[in-house]
Amino acid sequence: MSKYTCNLGTTAHNLALGDLRARAVKDYLVSKGVSGDRLRTVSFGETKPKHDNSRRATRQLNRRVALVAEPQP
């Protein structure tokens, strides 16, 4: 699961914020019965925007979590 942020704040702050949010999503999924061993979190902070960061509406779209399913061995 990857977490992204908009470009407001410092790079270090956004990486830490992304990590905090990704871990919150992981904790929620674990509380619902998903094995924590199957989940990995990564914070990209503001480094991989999907939308333009120059406007408020599109900055909000960059504050997201991406869940990626990986094949089981």
PyMOL Python script that loads the backbone (N, CA, C, O; Angstrom):
from pymol import cmd

cmd.read_pdbstr("""\
ATOM      1  N   MET A   1       0.858  -1.151   0.000  1.00  0.00           N
ATOM      2  CA  MET A   1       0.000   0.000   0.000  1.00  0.00           C
ATOM      3  C   MET A   1       0.905   1.213   0.000  1.00  0.00           C
ATOM      4  O   MET A   1       1.814   1.318   0.823  1.00  0.00           O
ATOM      5  N   SER A   2       0.664   2.107  -0.898  1.00  0.00           N
ATOM      6  CA  SER A   2       1.482   3.298  -1.035  1.00  0.00           C
ATOM      7  C   SER A   2       0.661   4.521  -0.640  1.00  0.00           C
ATOM      8  O   SER A   2      -0.536   4.601  -0.915  1.00  0.00           O
ATOM      9  N   LYS A   3       1.313   5.448  -0.006  1.00  0.00           N
ATOM     10  CA  LYS A   3       0.643   6.670   0.423  1.00  0.00           C
ATOM     11  C   LYS A   3       1.312   7.853  -0.225  1.00  0.00           C
ATOM     12  O   LYS A   3       2.537   7.920  -0.320  1.00  0.00           O
ATOM     13  N   TYR A   4       0.497   8.785  -0.670  1.00  0.00           N
ATOM     14  CA  TYR A   4       0.967   9.984  -1.341  1.00  0.00           C
ATOM     15  C   TYR A   4       0.378  11.215  -0.648  1.00  0.00           C
ATOM     16  O   TYR A   4      -0.669  11.142  -0.006  1.00  0.00           O
ATOM     17  N   THR A   5       1.065  12.334  -0.790  1.00  0.00           N
ATOM     18  CA  THR A   5       0.565  13.590  -0.244  1.00  0.00           C
ATOM     19  C   THR A   5       0.625  14.656  -1.332  1.00  0.00           C
ATOM     20  O   THR A   5       1.160  14.422  -2.416  1.00  0.00           O
ATOM     21  N   CYS A   6       0.073  15.826  -1.033  1.00  0.00           N
ATOM     22  CA  CYS A   6       0.222  16.958  -1.945  1.00  0.00           C
ATOM     23  C   CYS A   6       1.560  17.638  -1.646  1.00  0.00           C
ATOM     24  O   CYS A   6       2.356  17.111  -0.870  1.00  0.00           O
ATOM     25  N   ASN A   7       1.813  18.783  -2.241  1.00  0.00           N
ATOM     26  CA  ASN A   7       3.105  19.433  -2.081  1.00  0.00           C
ATOM     27  C   ASN A   7       3.138  20.486  -0.985  1.00  0.00           C
ATOM     28  O   ASN A   7       4.131  21.205  -0.873  1.00  0.00           O
ATOM     29  N   LEU A   8       2.102  20.605  -0.180  1.00  0.00           N
ATOM     30  CA  LEU A   8       2.125  21.552   0.933  1.00  0.00           C
ATOM     31  C   LEU A   8       2.994  20.993   2.051  1.00  0.00           C
ATOM     32  O   LEU A   8       2.874  19.816   2.393  1.00  0.00           O
ATOM     33  N   GLY A   9       3.856  21.804   2.619  1.00  0.00           N
ATOM     34  CA  GLY A   9       4.752  21.353   3.679  1.00  0.00           C
ATOM     35  C   GLY A   9       6.096  20.922   3.118  1.00  0.00           C
ATOM     36  O   GLY A   9       6.295  20.901   1.904  1.00  0.00           O
ATOM     37  N   THR A  10       7.005  20.583   4.000  1.00  0.00           N
ATOM     38  CA  THR A  10       8.344  20.177   3.570  1.00  0.00           C
ATOM     39  C   THR A  10       8.331  18.739   3.071  1.00  0.00           C
ATOM     40  O   THR A  10       7.415  17.970   3.364  1.00  0.00           O
ATOM     41  N   THR A  11       9.355  18.397   2.318  1.00  0.00           N
ATOM     42  CA  THR A  11       9.473  17.024   1.813  1.00  0.00           C
ATOM     43  C   THR A  11       9.518  16.033   2.966  1.00  0.00           C
ATOM     44  O   THR A  11       8.840  15.005   2.926  1.00  0.00           O
ATOM     45  N   ALA A  12      10.313  16.331   4.000  1.00  0.00           N
ATOM     46  CA  ALA A  12      10.420  15.434   5.158  1.00  0.00           C
ATOM     47  C   ALA A  12       9.071  15.277   5.856  1.00  0.00           C
ATOM     48  O   ALA A  12       8.692  14.170   6.238  1.00  0.00           O
ATOM     49  N   HIS A  13       8.355  16.375   6.020  1.00  0.00           N
ATOM     50  CA  HIS A  13       7.036  16.318   6.664  1.00  0.00           C
ATOM     51  C   HIS A  13       6.077  15.454   5.849  1.00  0.00           C
ATOM     52  O   HIS A  13       5.346  14.636   6.408  1.00  0.00           O
ATOM     53  N   ASN A  14       6.079  15.637   4.532  1.00  0.00           N
ATOM     54  CA  ASN A  14       5.160  14.874   3.689  1.00  0.00           C
ATOM     55  C   ASN A  14       5.493  13.382   3.666  1.00  0.00           C
ATOM     56  O   ASN A  14       4.586  12.551   3.614  1.00  0.00           O
ATOM     57  N   LEU A  15       6.778  13.032   3.705  1.00  0.00           N
ATOM     58  CA  LEU A  15       7.136  11.614   3.784  1.00  0.00           C
ATOM     59  C   LEU A  15       6.661  11.008   5.099  1.00  0.00           C
ATOM     60  O   LEU A  15       6.124   9.900   5.125  1.00  0.00           O
ATOM     61  N   ALA A  16       6.862  11.745   6.194  1.00  0.00           N
ATOM     62  CA  ALA A  16       6.416  11.256   7.504  1.00  0.00           C
ATOM     63  C   ALA A  16       4.893  11.174   7.562  1.00  0.00           C
ATOM     64  O   ALA A  16       4.344  10.211   8.096  1.00  0.00           O
ATOM     65  N   LEU A  17       4.214  12.169   7.021  1.00  0.00           N
ATOM     66  CA  LEU A  17       2.750  12.172   7.004  1.00  0.00           C
ATOM     67  C   LEU A  17       2.221  11.005   6.176  1.00  0.00           C
ATOM     68  O   LEU A  17       1.275  10.328   6.577  1.00  0.00           O
ATOM     69  N   GLY A  18       2.838  10.776   5.021  1.00  0.00           N
ATOM     70  CA  GLY A  18       2.439   9.647   4.180  1.00  0.00           C
ATOM     71  C   GLY A  18       2.620   8.325   4.899  1.00  0.00           C
ATOM     72  O   GLY A  18       1.766   7.442   4.811  1.00  0.00           O
ATOM     73  N   ASP A  19       3.737   8.184   5.616  1.00  0.00           N
ATOM     74  CA  ASP A  19       3.992   6.955   6.372  1.00  0.00           C
ATOM     75  C   ASP A  19       2.955   6.768   7.470  1.00  0.00           C
ATOM     76  O   ASP A  19       2.449   5.664   7.670  1.00  0.00           O
ATOM     77  N   LEU A  20       2.644   7.835   8.176  1.00  0.00           N
ATOM     78  CA  LEU A  20       1.643   7.775   9.244  1.00  0.00           C
ATOM     79  C   LEU A  20       0.280   7.357   8.694  1.00  0.00           C
ATOM     80  O   LEU A  20      -0.401   6.515   9.278  1.00  0.00           O
ATOM     81  N   ARG A  21      -0.105   7.943   7.585  1.00  0.00           N
ATOM     82  CA  ARG A  21      -1.413   7.607   6.987  1.00  0.00           C
ATOM     83  C   ARG A  21      -1.438   6.178   6.450  1.00  0.00           C
ATOM     84  O   ARG A  21      -2.439   5.475   6.592  1.00  0.00           O
ATOM     85  N   ALA A  22      -0.341   5.751   5.838  1.00  0.00           N
ATOM     86  CA  ALA A  22      -0.289   4.381   5.315  1.00  0.00           C
ATOM     87  C   ALA A  22      -0.378   3.371   6.455  1.00  0.00           C
ATOM     88  O   ALA A  22      -1.070   2.360   6.340  1.00  0.00           O
ATOM     89  N   ARG A  23       0.320   3.645   7.550  1.00  0.00           N
ATOM     90  CA  ARG A  23       0.242   2.732   8.697  1.00  0.00           C
ATOM     91  C   ARG A  23      -1.156   2.717   9.302  1.00  0.00           C
ATOM     92  O   ARG A  23      -1.598   1.683   9.803  1.00  0.00           O
ATOM     93  N   ALA A  24      -1.856   3.844   9.264  1.00  0.00           N
ATOM     94  CA  ALA A  24      -3.233   3.890   9.774  1.00  0.00           C
ATOM     95  C   ALA A  24      -4.143   2.995   8.937  1.00  0.00           C
ATOM     96  O   ALA A  24      -4.996   2.292   9.479  1.00  0.00           O
ATOM     97  N   VAL A  25      -3.963   3.020   7.626  1.00  0.00           N
ATOM     98  CA  VAL A  25      -4.761   2.150   6.751  1.00  0.00           C
ATOM     99  C   VAL A  25      -4.412   0.692   7.010  1.00  0.00           C
ATOM    100  O   VAL A  25      -5.304  -0.154   7.070  1.00  0.00           O
ATOM    101  N   LYS A  26      -3.136   0.390   7.163  1.00  0.00           N
ATOM    102  CA  LYS A  26      -2.708  -0.983   7.454  1.00  0.00           C
ATOM    103  C   LYS A  26      -3.321  -1.451   8.777  1.00  0.00           C
ATOM    104  O   LYS A  26      -3.863  -2.553   8.856  1.00  0.00           O
ATOM    105  N   ASP A  27      -3.236  -0.620   9.803  1.00  0.00           N
ATOM    106  CA  ASP A  27      -3.807  -0.981  11.104  1.00  0.00           C
ATOM    107  C   ASP A  27      -5.304  -1.251  10.996  1.00  0.00           C
ATOM    108  O   ASP A  27      -5.815  -2.175  11.629  1.00  0.00           O
ATOM    109  N   TYR A  28      -6.007  -0.453  10.202  1.00  0.00           N
ATOM    110  CA  TYR A  28      -7.440  -0.670  10.016  1.00  0.00           C
ATOM    111  C   TYR A  28      -7.695  -2.015   9.352  1.00  0.00           C
ATOM    112  O   TYR A  28      -8.559  -2.775   9.790  1.00  0.00           O
ATOM    113  N   LEU A  29      -6.943  -2.310   8.294  1.00  0.00           N
ATOM    114  CA  LEU A  29      -7.146  -3.591   7.596  1.00  0.00           C
ATOM    115  C   LEU A  29      -6.821  -4.773   8.503  1.00  0.00           C
ATOM    116  O   LEU A  29      -7.512  -5.791   8.469  1.00  0.00           O
ATOM    117  N   VAL A  30      -5.781  -4.643   9.306  1.00  0.00           N
ATOM    118  CA  VAL A  30      -5.440  -5.709  10.258  1.00  0.00           C
ATOM    119  C   VAL A  30      -6.571  -5.876  11.272  1.00  0.00           C
ATOM    120  O   VAL A  30      -6.898  -7.001  11.651  1.00  0.00           O
ATOM    121  N   SER A  31      -7.172  -4.767  11.716  1.00  0.00           N
ATOM    122  CA  SER A  31      -8.277  -4.855  12.688  1.00  0.00           C
ATOM    123  C   SER A  31      -9.501  -5.545  12.088  1.00  0.00           C
ATOM    124  O   SER A  31     -10.356  -6.044  12.820  1.00  0.00           O
ATOM    125  N   LYS A  32      -9.584  -5.573  10.753  1.00  0.00           N
ATOM    126  CA  LYS A  32     -10.691  -6.230  10.068  1.00  0.00           C
ATOM    127  C   LYS A  32     -10.359  -7.656   9.654  1.00  0.00           C
ATOM    128  O   LYS A  32     -11.146  -8.308   8.968  1.00  0.00           O
ATOM    129  N   GLY A  33      -9.180  -8.144  10.077  1.00  0.00           N
ATOM    130  CA  GLY A  33      -8.857  -9.547   9.857  1.00  0.00           C
ATOM    131  C   GLY A  33      -7.815  -9.844   8.796  1.00  0.00           C
ATOM    132  O   GLY A  33      -7.470 -11.009   8.599  1.00  0.00           O
ATOM    133  N   VAL A  34      -7.300  -8.840   8.106  1.00  0.00           N
ATOM    134  CA  VAL A  34      -6.254  -9.068   7.112  1.00  0.00           C
ATOM    135  C   VAL A  34      -4.934  -9.284   7.849  1.00  0.00           C
ATOM    136  O   VAL A  34      -4.601  -8.532   8.765  1.00  0.00           O
ATOM    137  N   SER A  35      -4.193 -10.301   7.453  1.00  0.00           N
ATOM    138  CA  SER A  35      -2.924 -10.586   8.096  1.00  0.00           C
ATOM    139  C   SER A  35      -1.918  -9.466   7.812  1.00  0.00           C
ATOM    140  O   SER A  35      -1.701  -9.096   6.658  1.00  0.00           O
ATOM    141  N   GLY A  36      -1.312  -8.935   8.865  1.00  0.00           N
ATOM    142  CA  GLY A  36      -0.324  -7.881   8.722  1.00  0.00           C
ATOM    143  C   GLY A  36       0.883  -8.309   7.906  1.00  0.00           C
ATOM    144  O   GLY A  36       1.559  -7.474   7.306  1.00  0.00           O
ATOM    145  N   ASP A  37       1.159  -9.622   7.881  1.00  0.00           N
ATOM    146  CA  ASP A  37       2.281 -10.134   7.096  1.00  0.00           C
ATOM    147  C   ASP A  37       2.056  -9.973   5.594  1.00  0.00           C
ATOM    148  O   ASP A  37       3.006 -10.016   4.813  1.00  0.00           O
ATOM    149  N   ARG A  38       0.810  -9.789   5.197  1.00  0.00           N
ATOM    150  CA  ARG A  38       0.484  -9.640   3.773  1.00  0.00           C
ATOM    151  C   ARG A  38       0.499  -8.186   3.326  1.00  0.00           C
ATOM    152  O   ARG A  38       0.292  -7.897   2.147  1.00  0.00           O
ATOM    153  N   LEU A  39       0.742  -7.270   4.258  1.00  0.00           N
ATOM    154  CA  LEU A  39       0.667  -5.849   3.941  1.00  0.00           C
ATOM    155  C   LEU A  39       2.027  -5.180   4.104  1.00  0.00           C
ATOM    156  O   LEU A  39       2.766  -5.450   5.051  1.00  0.00           O
ATOM    157  N   ARG A  40       2.334  -4.309   3.163  1.00  0.00           N
ATOM    158  CA  ARG A  40       3.576  -3.546   3.208  1.00  0.00           C
ATOM    159  C   ARG A  40       3.204  -2.093   2.940  1.00  0.00           C
ATOM    160  O   ARG A  40       2.405  -1.813   2.047  1.00  0.00           O
ATOM    161  N   THR A  41       3.769  -1.182   3.695  1.00  0.00           N
ATOM    162  CA  THR A  41       3.471   0.233   3.489  1.00  0.00           C
ATOM    163  C   THR A  41       4.692   0.953   2.933  1.00  0.00           C
ATOM    164  O   THR A  41       5.833   0.649   3.282  1.00  0.00           O
ATOM    165  N   VAL A  42       4.419   1.914   2.062  1.00  0.00           N
ATOM    166  CA  VAL A  42       5.456   2.748   1.464  1.00  0.00           C
ATOM    167  C   VAL A  42       4.903   4.160   1.374  1.00  0.00           C
ATOM    168  O   VAL A  42       3.768   4.357   0.942  1.00  0.00           O
ATOM    169  N   SER A  43       5.692   5.138   1.776  1.00  0.00           N
ATOM    170  CA  SER A  43       5.291   6.532   1.617  1.00  0.00           C
ATOM    171  C   SER A  43       6.126   7.165   0.517  1.00  0.00           C
ATOM    172  O   SER A  43       7.356   7.135   0.559  1.00  0.00           O
ATOM    173  N   PHE A  44       5.448   7.738  -0.464  1.00  0.00           N
ATOM    174  CA  PHE A  44       6.130   8.479  -1.514  1.00  0.00           C
ATOM    175  C   PHE A  44       6.022   9.979  -1.279  1.00  0.00           C
ATOM    176  O   PHE A  44       6.591  10.771  -2.030  1.00  0.00           O
ATOM    177  N   GLY A  45       5.288  10.370  -0.230  1.00  0.00           N
ATOM    178  CA  GLY A  45       5.141  11.795   0.053  1.00  0.00           C
ATOM    179  C   GLY A  45       4.621  12.538  -1.158  1.00  0.00           C
ATOM    180  O   GLY A  45       3.633  12.137  -1.773  1.00  0.00           O
ATOM    181  N   GLU A  46       5.296  13.625  -1.496  1.00  0.00           N
ATOM    182  CA  GLU A  46       4.868  14.463  -2.619  1.00  0.00           C
ATOM    183  C   GLU A  46       5.598  14.126  -3.914  1.00  0.00           C
ATOM    184  O   GLU A  46       5.422  14.828  -4.910  1.00  0.00           O
ATOM    185  N   THR A  47       6.414  13.068  -3.930  1.00  0.00           N
ATOM    186  CA  THR A  47       7.313  12.814  -5.055  1.00  0.00           C
ATOM    187  C   THR A  47       6.646  12.265  -6.311  1.00  0.00           C
ATOM    188  O   THR A  47       7.233  12.340  -7.390  1.00  0.00           O
ATOM    189  N   LYS A  48       5.461  11.725  -6.206  1.00  0.00           N
ATOM    190  CA  LYS A  48       4.805  11.140  -7.377  1.00  0.00           C
ATOM    191  C   LYS A  48       3.368  11.652  -7.500  1.00  0.00           C
ATOM    192  O   LYS A  48       2.421  10.881  -7.345  1.00  0.00           O
ATOM    193  N   PRO A  49       3.205  12.942  -7.776  1.00  0.00           N
ATOM    194  CA  PRO A  49       1.840  13.457  -7.888  1.00  0.00           C
ATOM    195  C   PRO A  49       1.133  12.870  -9.106  1.00  0.00           C
ATOM    196  O   PRO A  49       1.730  12.681 -10.165  1.00  0.00           O
ATOM    197  N   LYS A  50      -0.131  12.594  -8.929  1.00  0.00           N
ATOM    198  CA  LYS A  50      -0.956  12.100 -10.027  1.00  0.00           C
ATOM    199  C   LYS A  50      -1.696  13.264 -10.692  1.00  0.00           C
ATOM    200  O   LYS A  50      -2.110  13.177 -11.848  1.00  0.00           O
ATOM    201  N   HIS A  51      -1.849  14.346  -9.941  1.00  0.00           N
ATOM    202  CA  HIS A  51      -2.590  15.518 -10.411  1.00  0.00           C
ATOM    203  C   HIS A  51      -1.753  16.777 -10.175  1.00  0.00           C
ATOM    204  O   HIS A  51      -0.779  16.755  -9.423  1.00  0.00           O
ATOM    205  N   ASP A  52      -2.139  17.853 -10.813  1.00  0.00           N
ATOM    206  CA  ASP A  52      -1.465  19.141 -10.688  1.00  0.00           C
ATOM    207  C   ASP A  52      -1.581  19.652  -9.253  1.00  0.00           C
ATOM    208  O   ASP A  52      -2.674  19.664  -8.686  1.00  0.00           O
ATOM    209  N   ASN A  53      -0.471  20.070  -8.670  1.00  0.00           N
ATOM    210  CA  ASN A  53      -0.477  20.573  -7.290  1.00  0.00           C
ATOM    211  C   ASN A  53      -0.696  22.078  -7.200  1.00  0.00           C
ATOM    212  O   ASN A  53      -0.597  22.636  -6.108  1.00  0.00           O
ATOM    213  N   SER A  54      -0.989  22.752  -8.304  1.00  0.00           N
ATOM    214  CA  SER A  54      -1.111  24.209  -8.261  1.00  0.00           C
ATOM    215  C   SER A  54      -2.485  24.693  -7.805  1.00  0.00           C
ATOM    216  O   SER A  54      -2.654  25.872  -7.495  1.00  0.00           O
ATOM    217  N   ARG A  55      -3.461  23.799  -7.761  1.00  0.00           N
ATOM    218  CA  ARG A  55      -4.813  24.186  -7.344  1.00  0.00           C
ATOM    219  C   ARG A  55      -5.271  23.328  -6.172  1.00  0.00           C
ATOM    220  O   ARG A  55      -4.894  22.162  -6.056  1.00  0.00           O
ATOM    221  N   ARG A  56      -6.079  23.915  -5.317  1.00  0.00           N
ATOM    222  CA  ARG A  56      -6.562  23.222  -4.123  1.00  0.00           C
ATOM    223  C   ARG A  56      -7.294  21.927  -4.471  1.00  0.00           C
ATOM    224  O   ARG A  56      -7.047  20.889  -3.857  1.00  0.00           O
ATOM    225  N   ALA A  57      -8.182  21.985  -5.441  1.00  0.00           N
ATOM    226  CA  ALA A  57      -9.003  20.819  -5.795  1.00  0.00           C
ATOM    227  C   ALA A  57      -8.144  19.651  -6.267  1.00  0.00           C
ATOM    228  O   ALA A  57      -8.431  18.500  -5.937  1.00  0.00           O
ATOM    229  N   THR A  58      -7.108  19.930  -7.024  1.00  0.00           N
ATOM    230  CA  THR A  58      -6.270  18.834  -7.521  1.00  0.00           C
ATOM    231  C   THR A  58      -5.239  18.389  -6.494  1.00  0.00           C
ATOM    232  O   THR A  58      -4.820  17.232  -6.503  1.00  0.00           O
ATOM    233  N   ARG A  59      -4.821  19.299  -5.603  1.00  0.00           N
ATOM    234  CA  ARG A  59      -3.940  18.881  -4.498  1.00  0.00           C
ATOM    235  C   ARG A  59      -4.635  17.829  -3.642  1.00  0.00           C
ATOM    236  O   ARG A  59      -4.009  16.866  -3.199  1.00  0.00           O
ATOM    237  N   GLN A  60      -5.933  18.018  -3.413  1.00  0.00           N
ATOM    238  CA  GLN A  60      -6.695  17.056  -2.608  1.00  0.00           C
ATOM    239  C   GLN A  60      -6.663  15.667  -3.232  1.00  0.00           C
ATOM    240  O   GLN A  60      -6.657  14.664  -2.518  1.00  0.00           O
ATOM    241  N   LEU A  61      -6.644  15.603  -4.555  1.00  0.00           N
ATOM    242  CA  LEU A  61      -6.612  14.316  -5.239  1.00  0.00           C
ATOM    243  C   LEU A  61      -5.270  13.604  -5.061  1.00  0.00           C
ATOM    244  O   LEU A  61      -5.193  12.383  -5.194  1.00  0.00           O
ATOM    245  N   ASN A  62      -4.220  14.358  -4.762  1.00  0.00           N
ATOM    246  CA  ASN A  62      -2.908  13.755  -4.540  1.00  0.00           C
ATOM    247  C   ASN A  62      -2.763  13.167  -3.141  1.00  0.00           C
ATOM    248  O   ASN A  62      -1.797  12.454  -2.870  1.00  0.00           O
ATOM    249  N   ARG A  63      -3.691  13.451  -2.267  1.00  0.00           N
ATOM    250  CA  ARG A  63      -3.667  12.877  -0.910  1.00  0.00           C
ATOM    251  C   ARG A  63      -4.415  11.558  -0.965  1.00  0.00           C
ATOM    252  O   ARG A  63      -5.626  11.502  -0.756  1.00  0.00           O
ATOM    253  N   ARG A  64      -3.672  10.501  -1.251  1.00  0.00           N
ATOM    254  CA  ARG A  64      -4.334   9.220  -1.529  1.00  0.00           C
ATOM    255  C   ARG A  64      -3.487   8.050  -1.047  1.00  0.00           C
ATOM    256  O   ARG A  64      -2.289   8.181  -0.793  1.00  0.00           O
ATOM    257  N   VAL A  65      -4.145   6.909  -0.932  1.00  0.00           N
ATOM    258  CA  VAL A  65      -3.492   5.636  -0.636  1.00  0.00           C
ATOM    259  C   VAL A  65      -3.775   4.716  -1.809  1.00  0.00           C
ATOM    260  O   VAL A  65      -4.907   4.635  -2.286  1.00  0.00           O
ATOM    261  N   ALA A  66      -2.759   4.031  -2.267  1.00  0.00           N
ATOM    262  CA  ALA A  66      -2.930   3.068  -3.360  1.00  0.00           C
ATOM    263  C   ALA A  66      -2.698   1.667  -2.812  1.00  0.00           C
ATOM    264  O   ALA A  66      -1.654   1.387  -2.224  1.00  0.00           O
ATOM    265  N   LEU A  67      -3.667   0.798  -3.005  1.00  0.00           N
ATOM    266  CA  LEU A  67      -3.545  -0.597  -2.603  1.00  0.00           C
ATOM    267  C   LEU A  67      -3.182  -1.404  -3.832  1.00  0.00           C
ATOM    268  O   LEU A  67      -3.876  -1.349  -4.848  1.00  0.00           O
ATOM    269  N   VAL A  68      -2.103  -2.147  -3.741  1.00  0.00           N
ATOM    270  CA  VAL A  68      -1.629  -2.960  -4.869  1.00  0.00           C
ATOM    271  C   VAL A  68      -1.598  -4.403  -4.434  1.00  0.00           C
ATOM    272  O   VAL A  68      -0.916  -4.752  -3.470  1.00  0.00           O
ATOM    273  N   ALA A  69      -2.329  -5.243  -5.137  1.00  0.00           N
ATOM    274  CA  ALA A  69      -2.353  -6.662  -4.818  1.00  0.00           C
ATOM    275  C   ALA A  69      -1.131  -7.332  -5.438  1.00  0.00           C
ATOM    276  O   ALA A  69      -0.852  -7.158  -6.624  1.00  0.00           O
ATOM    277  N   GLU A  70      -0.417  -8.088  -4.638  1.00  0.00           N
ATOM    278  CA  GLU A  70       0.729  -8.844  -5.126  1.00  0.00           C
ATOM    279  C   GLU A  70       0.363 -10.319  -5.111  1.00  0.00           C
ATOM    280  O   GLU A  70      -0.335 -10.775  -4.205  1.00  0.00           O
ATOM    281  N   PRO A  71       0.822 -11.061  -6.094  1.00  0.00           N
ATOM    282  CA  PRO A  71       0.488 -12.496  -6.124  1.00  0.00           C
ATOM    283  C   PRO A  71       1.054 -13.215  -4.905  1.00  0.00           C
ATOM    284  O   PRO A  71       2.148 -12.906  -4.432  1.00  0.00           O
ATOM    285  N   GLN A  72       0.297 -14.162  -4.415  1.00  0.00           N
ATOM    286  CA  GLN A  72       0.773 -14.964  -3.290  1.00  0.00           C
ATOM    287  C   GLN A  72       1.729 -16.039  -3.816  1.00  0.00           C
ATOM    288  O   GLN A  72       1.539 -16.574  -4.908  1.00  0.00           O
ATOM    289  N   PRO A  73       2.745 -16.341  -3.030  1.00  0.00           N
ATOM    290  CA  PRO A  73       3.705 -17.376  -3.482  1.00  0.00           C
ATOM    291  C   PRO A  73       3.086 -18.755  -3.541  1.00  0.00           C
ATOM    292  O   PRO A  73       3.761 -19.720  -3.899  1.00  0.00           O
TER     293      PRO A  73
END
""", "prot")
cmd.dss("prot")
cmd.show_as("cartoon", "prot")
cmd.util.cbc("prot")
cmd.orient("prot")
